[in-house]
């Protein structure tokens, strides 16, 4: 039964992320999880409770990453440019490993008001607050060219939020780019494009993942 619950959460997260709350069909979720539809009622009671459990699962997955990012951002012993660069690398690595998390947040962060509020308070706001002061310092130093840290935060997450088919689409227009390296190259490009570093600054060289 615990394995069935976890399988339902994984399948439901994918369904809610791809189809939204109304579009996700519970029988299809159960079929994808290879369990009986009755297990949804047993473990969660109803669709809303299942959705909330999916959000809690994503929050649990993201929590250590947000903590890592906050630690990077608050490490005043390191140069500001290095911390900004490393935050971008960490965010990109998380999105590459957990595409369903980003898709869930994007879809439900602007859907029904009650679900939007939960996604914002449990997921989006903690992530933003973990880097807000770092982004403000980057803006003050001219490394981040934005009028508000929230604008840069939104731009960064959008830049690192391509569709799952991104490597294939990229290969079709640029066959010389190795699909296996596309995510690393995307992160390198985001660093080069979003952070304005002096040429003499050693931090201008993007790191290896």
C-alpha positions as MATLAB code, in Angstrom:
seq = 'XXXXXXXXXXXXXXXXXXXXXXXXXXXXXXXXXXXXXXXXXXXXXXXXXXXXXXXXXXXXXXXXXXXXXXXXXXXXXXXXXXXXXXXXXXXXXXXXXXXXXXXXXXXXXXXXXXXXXXXXXXXXXXXXXXXXXXXXXXXXXXXXXXXXXXXXXXXXXXXXXXXXXXXXXXXXXXXXXXXXXXXXXXXXXXXXXXXXXXXXXXXXXXXXX';
ca = [
       0.000    0.000    0.000;
       2.760    2.554    0.732;
       4.297    1.724   -2.654;
       0.896    2.300   -4.247;
       0.634    5.696   -2.581;
       4.036    6.769   -3.868;
       3.253    5.506   -7.369;
       0.024    7.524   -7.332;
       1.871   10.659   -6.251;
       4.404   10.337   -9.062;
       1.721    9.680  -11.700;
      -0.578   12.405  -10.368;
       2.222   14.982  -10.293;
       2.925   14.295  -13.953;
      -0.778   14.530  -14.812;
      -1.405   17.738  -12.871;
       1.775   19.308  -14.280;
       0.887   18.446  -17.858;
      -2.898   18.730  -17.908;
      -3.816   20.984  -15.012;
      -6.225   20.186  -12.196;
      -9.350   19.896  -14.331;
      -7.632   18.015  -17.137;
      -6.095   15.336  -14.930;
      -8.282   12.226  -14.938;
      -8.096   10.073  -11.807;
      -8.645    6.796  -13.622;
      -5.819    7.628  -15.980;
      -3.622    8.537  -13.014;
      -4.368    5.178  -11.377;
      -3.651    3.372  -14.649;
      -0.321    5.187  -15.017;
       0.533    4.183  -11.453;
      -0.528    0.612  -12.195;
      -2.872    0.523   -9.194;
      -6.615    0.308   -8.626;
      -8.527    3.619   -8.828;
      -9.933    2.795   -5.386;
      -6.499    3.444   -3.900;
      -6.912    7.157   -4.614;
      -9.872    7.259   -2.238;
      -8.087    5.046    0.295;
      -4.918    7.151    0.416;
      -6.162   10.646   -0.388;
      -9.947   10.766   -0.255;
     -10.509   13.024   -3.248;
      -8.847   14.841   -6.137;
      -8.153   18.030   -4.178;
      -6.386   16.136   -1.415;
      -4.365   14.248   -4.031;
      -3.315   17.541   -5.629;
      -2.281   18.941   -2.253;
      -0.244   15.802   -1.542;
       1.513   16.271   -4.894;
       2.359   19.853   -3.954;
       3.710   18.707   -0.591;
       5.854   16.130   -2.392;
       7.321   18.804   -4.661;
       7.940   21.091   -1.678;
       9.803   18.242    0.057;
      11.929   17.668   -3.055;
      12.675   21.386   -3.427;
      13.333   22.150    0.238;
      16.972   20.952    0.387;
      17.711   22.705   -2.907;
      16.265   25.979   -1.603;
      18.416   25.547    1.509;
      21.509   24.978   -0.661;
      20.729   28.075   -2.697;
      20.211   30.147    0.457;
      23.576   28.940    1.779;
      25.271   29.943   -1.477;
      23.532   33.320   -1.488;
      24.426   34.118    2.126;
      28.087   33.088    1.996;
      29.568   36.578    2.269;
      33.102   35.142    2.181;
      32.740   34.455   -1.544;
      32.620   37.039   -4.374;
      29.154   38.238   -5.325;
      29.591   37.220   -8.979;
      30.570   33.674   -8.006;
      27.519   33.291   -5.802;
      25.181   34.557   -8.507;
      26.725   32.183  -11.031;
      26.488   29.213   -8.667;
      22.831   29.956   -7.911;
      22.040   29.786  -11.628;
      23.904   26.470  -11.903;
      22.022   25.042   -8.904;
      18.621   26.145  -10.193;
      19.344   24.739  -13.639;
      20.489   21.410  -12.197;
      17.309   21.130  -10.140;
      15.060   21.826  -13.121;
      16.956   19.322  -15.249;
      16.508   16.639  -12.588;
      12.882   17.456  -11.731;
      11.023   18.785  -14.793;
       7.659   17.824  -13.300;
       8.309   20.176  -10.364;
       8.838   23.222  -12.550;
       5.879   22.349  -14.800;
       3.610   21.845  -11.777;
       4.646   25.205  -10.310;
       4.268   27.081  -13.601;
       0.806   25.676  -14.305;
      -0.677   25.937  -10.831;
       1.064   29.150   -9.847;
      -1.490   30.997  -11.971;
      -4.540   28.737  -11.985;
      -7.445   28.658   -9.477;
      -6.932   31.217   -6.658;
      -6.898   28.677   -3.846;
      -4.278   26.517   -5.563;
      -2.277   29.546   -6.667;
      -2.074   30.726   -3.052;
      -0.780   27.347   -1.881;
       1.853   27.097   -4.631;
       2.972   30.672   -3.949;
       3.262   30.356   -0.184;
       4.703   26.843   -0.031;
       6.990   26.884   -3.070;
       7.459   30.110   -5.009;
       7.858   32.628   -2.176;
      10.406   30.556   -0.205;
      12.443   30.063   -3.386;
      12.345   33.803   -4.134;
      13.202   34.837   -0.594;
      16.220   32.521   -0.604;
      17.873   34.699   -3.279;
      16.160   38.079   -2.990;
      18.939   39.801   -1.033;
      21.612   38.325   -3.296;
      19.776   39.627   -6.371;
      19.402   43.041   -4.757;
      23.157   43.111   -4.164;
      23.717   42.027   -7.769;
      21.495   44.851   -9.006;
      23.345   47.383   -6.847;
      26.684   46.149   -8.229;
      25.499   46.282  -11.840;
      25.999   42.544  -12.329;
      22.244   41.985  -12.506;
      20.664   44.582  -14.777;
      17.097   44.712  -13.548;
      14.931   47.219  -11.740;
      13.632   44.632   -9.269;
      14.898   41.248   -8.024;
      11.516   39.611   -8.731;
      11.853   40.490  -12.421;
      15.238   38.791  -12.623;
      13.936   35.827  -10.613;
      11.089   35.392  -13.097;
      13.387   35.772  -16.101;
      15.864   33.251  -14.716;
      13.188   30.640  -14.061;
      11.690   31.189  -17.511;
      15.106   30.868  -19.171;
      15.759   27.589  -17.385;
      12.275   26.236  -18.069;
      12.360   24.877  -21.635;
       9.993   22.078  -22.678;
      11.118   18.472  -22.161;
      11.652   18.223  -25.914;
      14.204   21.068  -25.818;
      17.268   18.871  -26.620;
      15.507   17.319  -29.625;
      14.247   20.666  -30.940;
      17.697   22.181  -30.511;
      19.307   19.291  -32.388;
      16.917   19.789  -35.306;
      17.954   23.385  -35.852;
      21.581   22.898  -34.785;
      22.697   19.277  -35.355;
      26.218   20.166  -34.271;
      25.029   20.592  -30.653;
      25.136   17.341  -28.707;
      21.676   16.762  -27.129;
      23.341   15.217  -24.080;
      25.160   18.506  -23.459;
      22.207   20.795  -24.177;
      21.283   21.412  -20.531;
      24.852   22.286  -19.531;
      25.129   24.574  -22.533;
      21.789   26.195  -21.686;
      22.993   26.962  -18.160;
      26.290   28.339  -19.495;
      24.336   30.536  -21.899;
      22.052   31.765  -19.122;
      25.082   32.739  -17.032;
      26.728   34.547  -19.941;
      23.492   36.304  -20.915;
      22.022   37.217  -17.532;
      25.115   38.145  -15.534;
      27.089   41.189  -16.679;
      30.628   40.593  -15.460;
      33.764   42.647  -16.157;
      36.039   40.878  -18.683;
      38.875   40.839  -16.158;
      36.740   39.077  -13.537;
      37.752   35.393  -13.266;
      34.125   34.592  -12.419;
      33.196   35.308  -16.048;
      34.218   31.732  -16.893;
      31.206   29.527  -16.444;
      31.688   26.440  -14.278;
      31.481   22.839  -15.261;
      28.496   21.005  -13.841;
];
